[in-house]
Amino acid sequence: MHSLLSFNHHGAQIRNPHKRVLLLAYQSLGIVFGSLSASPLYVYKVTFSGWLQHHQTEDSVFGACSLIFWSFVFLPLFKYVSIMLSVDDNGEGGTFALYSLLCRHAKLCLLPNHQAADEEVSTYFGPGYSNRKVVPSRFRRYIEKRKNTRTGLLLVVLLVASLVIAIGVITPSISGSQTAFDLFESKTLKHHGTHRLGITFSPIVIIWLLSIALLGIYNITKWNPRIFQALSPYYIYKFFITTGKYGWASLGGIFLCVTGDWQCFFSFPGTEAMFADLGQFTATSMRVAFLVVTYPCLMLQYMGQAAFLSKNFSAVDTSFYASVPEPLFWPVFVIAISIGIVASQAAISETFSIVQQCQSLGCFPRVKIVHTSRWIHGKIYIPEINWILMILILAVTLGFRDTTLLGNAYGMAYTSVTLLTTSLMALAMTLVWHKSVMHTLLFLLFFGSMEIIFLSSSYMRIHRGGWLPIMLSSVFLGVMYVWHYGGRRKYLTDVQNRIPMKRILPLGPSLGIIRTPGIGIIYTELATGIPATFSHFLTNLPCFYQVIVFVCIKTIHVPHISHKERYLIGRIGHKSYQMYRCIIRYGYKDVHKSNEDFENSLVMSIAEFIELESEGSGTPDWSGDGRLAVVRTSEKTGMRMVMSEAAKTAERVGSGDGSSISISISNWAGPAAAAMRSSSKSAILRRLKALYEQEAPAHHSRRSQMRCELLDKDYKHPRVKEELMELMEAKHAEVGYVIGHSYIKARRNSTFLKKLAVDVAYSMLRRNCRAPGVALSIPRISLIMAGTNSYI
């Protein structure tokens, strides 16, 4: 796995471990800790501007400072730096990492086409984790028997994702004047890649942290050196004795010290970003950045600002800027504006990453995913989500026009996310790492009780803006769950309607149809059996390609799957049937790149499977749905991909508007060339192909520059070379794609809620999301659609 900062700005990998850690720590300051570093601008202002405006005494200020200090000790330092950063799923962090760990180590998975072969992936059971030989605990057996446990766990994970998206709507709305600028940034700066932003923004964050640390030392020395006494928890006791219920109600302002900047656009805010961005950095690098730079600088600033407030209570509304010496005001003001820009870019890609992971797990409608970084895998941009968020942000900004109400909404959403993450972590401690119930309860009670106290304080503000994240997250949660429910029911319907092998095999090698030169790629969600759409297609058009490949693209509960373990190839029926099954496996953080040469990779994988089969490493020659073998293309394969030489033949195909299009064809000799020419005899077909090549020149260029070539080597069985030749000729002749549509509808006797979910909500989402062919980047000229209707 390529970590985000394993490379310098030239893309060269850094091999020295110490330099790598330092570079990762340096860049994490600009990506992870930007929003957290901006919190001193408003924490004291928010804390004392509400119910505590009549309790502005020295003891109250000391108590607030003590609460900030110990909140930092228990949550960022103990919970995240000491514990959460030690928890990862093959280097990845975040809510989906915890969910995937739970699904792999207990029977809580809801992915429809899970197979035992998926558990053979090298990263499925990491070192130090449980395996299938461990005797399950009584608690694990109890929750695995409950049918609703898996659904409940998925709902919790989707609720966290919905709250994160809601935070992305609320945070830029708090500063209406900055909203337009943030929206502009979301379309421009993120296209430069997170690694460049880290290199660019880290100096700004470092200068800011050092500046506020020096300001803190200055204010402590000048105004009140006794502020160090506030480190004693005794002042927390005095704070609540003096302020009573008003002190408890003001905890939302205190909690902002660990949440980060309100104006962090689409950010996974504050300390939560350390865990969410674990896959982009390393635990060691973020610990170095936090303990050496971020934590001491912020503590000095909070103590210095408290020392200033203890002698200047009237300046609470502008406590930060009022504590800055007059000659330094404008330089600090400029740096503060810069840190606001940095905070707005701290984790903008996290929202897109959350949506992409939900889509991979079948919980979000299909959207367009654009790669924004050449060097870094997983840096993405989603145009549809960006536009939806822009509309929501503008609506919230114009509708509320009050930063206090939006701040209450922000606090409600963030405290809910932290509490749900703590709950998932406690469950993982029991099911994944087999910690005792006592250890799990101690973790849950210690950290969960503090977060519940902060959350209860936020619930007092439901009527003052706290209802907004509840409404937004409910809408997003409804969309995600309806899409998951509809997709799962559609899959179960496909399983029930699949064609048994005993009906296919007696038809003989021809399958009772005309087999034409070429390869037919049939997409299906089924990992076994023949989809009903294939029978529906043959019934209406009894003609199909010579080579048939059933392709199933599925997601496994691991973050990434290497290319060498991605392809599972098997044979369906006797060799003379020329039918194959290919299962392509992705991790939940893997992104399907549109520029991948899928056709060639698939053909090379089938070619290697044919050789493995002949050597006895694959499936035997039998007439069933054969076993699957993990294959990877290599130099040992009997076929290889080569760049075609300069085209020696060119056809001029006239277009409708009188212009002409030039098509270059490699000088292939033998049956491959004949098959290609015969497949292009139709003038209408040539014209359609030319039009497509004009619309998608990049895709056509990649396909035309690569071709299959059979190596001159000795094979153990003569039939192997012949079969490879047939595969190569079919590839050169034509490649067609078939996608089956299974439209589901609720039965007439179904409940009203089911009809609403399936016939209205799911149907609307399906019609308005991207079509499967577009999402898979399939050439339109080669795409065939086949649909069936099913009632559930």
Salt bridges, closest charged atoms under 4 A:
GLU58 OE2 - ARG226 NH1 2.87
GLU58 OE1 - LYS311 NZ 3.64
ASP59 OD2 - LYS238 NZ 3.13
ASP89 OD1 - ARG104 NH2 2.84
GLU92 OE2 - HIS560 NE2 3.12
GLU92 OE1 - LYS589 NZ 3.07
ASP118 OD2 - HIS114 ND1 3.77
ASP118 OD2 - LYS554 NZ 2.72
ASP118 OD1 - ARG585 NH1 3.71
GLU119 OE2 - HIS114 NE2 3.49
GLU119 OE1 - ARG132 NH1 3.30
GLU120 OE2 - ARG132 NH1 3.47
GLU144 OE2 - ARG140 NE 2.82
GLU384 OE2 - ARG770 NE 2.52
GLU451 OE2 - LYS79 NZ 2.54
ASP494 OD2 - LYS490 NZ 3.97
GLU525 OE2 - LYS490 NZ 3.68
ASP590 OD1 - HIS377 NE2 3.50
ASP590 OD1 - HIS560 ND1 2.83
ASP590 OD2 - ARG566 NH2 3.26
GLU599 OE1 - ARG703 NH2 3.23
GLU611 OE1 - LYS713 NZ 3.38
GLU613 OE1 - ARG571 NH2 2.49
ASP621 OD1 - HIS574 NE2 3.67
ASP625 OD2 - ARG581 NH2 2.91
GLU651 OE1 - ARG686 NE 3.93
GLU693 OE2 - HIS700 ND1 3.71
GLU695 OE1 - ARG780 NH2 1.94
GLU709 OE1 - ARG640 NH2 2.74
GLU709 OE2 - ARG707 NH2 3.89
GLU722 OE2 - ARG719 NH1 3.07
GLU723 OE2 - ARG571 NH1 2.97
GLU726 OE2 - ARG719 NH1 3.66
GLU734 OE1 - LYS689 NZ 2.90
